[in-house]
Amino acid sequence: MKTQLEQQDIDAIAQRVVDLLKPYLLARDEVKIAPAPSQPKGAYMTVSQLAEYLQISKHTIYNWIFQRKIPYSKIGRRVMFKREEIVRWSEDKKVKASYDERIPR
């Protein structure tokens, strides 16, 4: 059994749906959800950013992670590096980081 709707019927159905949803949409717009606090820009570096910062290959970074020679954090499945820890670590290890001005803080 096939039912065919006229355009005016479709418009009436659409209008009814809008009328039913309007209170929910208005209530949602009134509630202001505060954004989650974000990390300061540049607080963490990726493997690529760190490799550029230290002017070494990503492969070397991954080797150091495996050997636990460098401080890192796991955020989900990603390996990240806290900028301040890397700066401290590089000073302790006498690692020269010449791209300091290119990494955002």
C-alpha positions in Angstrom: 0.0 0.0 0.0 1.6 3.2 -1.2 0.6 6.5 0.4 1.3 9.7 -1.5 1.5 13.0 0.3 0.7 16.3 -1.2 3.1 19.2 -0.8 0.8 21.0 1.6 0.6 17.8 3.8 4.5 17.7 3.9 4.6 21.4 4.8 2.1 20.8 7.6 4.1 17.9 9.0 7.3 19.9 8.9 5.7 22.9 10.6 4.3 20.6 13.4 7.8 19.1 13.9 9.3 22.6 14.2 6.5 23.7 16.6 7.2 20.6 18.8 11.0 21.1 18.8 11.0 24.9 19.3 10.8 24.8 23.1 13.7 22.4 23.3 15.8 24.5 20.9 15.1 27.7 22.8 15.9 26.1 26.2 19.2 24.8 24.7 20.2 28.2 23.5 19.5 29.8 26.9 21.8 27.4 28.7 25.3 28.6 28.2 27.8 25.8 28.6 31.2 27.1 29.8 34.0 25.9 27.5 36.3 23.4 29.0 39.5 25.0 30.3 42.2 24.6 27.7 45.9 24.2 28.0 47.9 27.3 27.2 49.0 27.4 23.6 52.2 25.5 23.3 52.0 23.8 26.7 52.5 20.5 24.9 54.5 19.5 21.8 54.0 16.6 19.4 56.8 14.3 18.3 57.1 16.3 15.1 57.3 19.6 16.9 59.9 18.2 19.3 62.0 16.8 16.5 62.0 20.2 14.8 62.7 21.9 18.1 65.7 19.7 18.9 66.7 19.4 15.2 66.7 15.6 15.3 64.7 12.9 13.6 61.4 11.6 14.8 62.9 8.1 14.8 65.4 9.3 17.5 62.6 10.7 19.6 60.7 7.4 19.4 63.9 5.6 20.4 64.4 7.9 23.4 60.8 7.2 24.4 61.3 3.5 24.2 64.6 3.8 26.2 62.9 6.2 28.7 65.6 8.8 28.1 63.2 11.7 27.6 60.2 12.9 29.7 56.8 12.4 27.9 53.1 12.1 28.6 50.5 9.9 27.0 47.3 11.7 26.2 44.9 9.1 25.0 47.0 7.2 22.5 49.2 10.2 21.6 52.7 10.8 22.9 53.1 14.4 24.0 55.8 16.4 25.6 55.3 19.2 28.2 57.3 22.2 27.0 58.6 23.1 30.4 59.8 19.6 31.1 61.6 19.4 27.8 63.3 22.7 28.4 64.4 21.5 31.8 65.5 18.1 30.4 67.4 19.7 27.5 69.3 22.0 30.0 70.2 19.1 32.2 71.3 17.0 29.2 73.0 19.9 27.5 70.9 19.4 24.4 71.0 22.4 22.1 67.5 23.5 21.0 67.9 26.2 18.4 64.3 26.5 17.3 63.1 27.9 20.6 61.5 31.0 19.0 59.5 29.0 16.5 57.6 26.8 19.0 54.6 28.6 20.4 54.4 29.2 24.1 
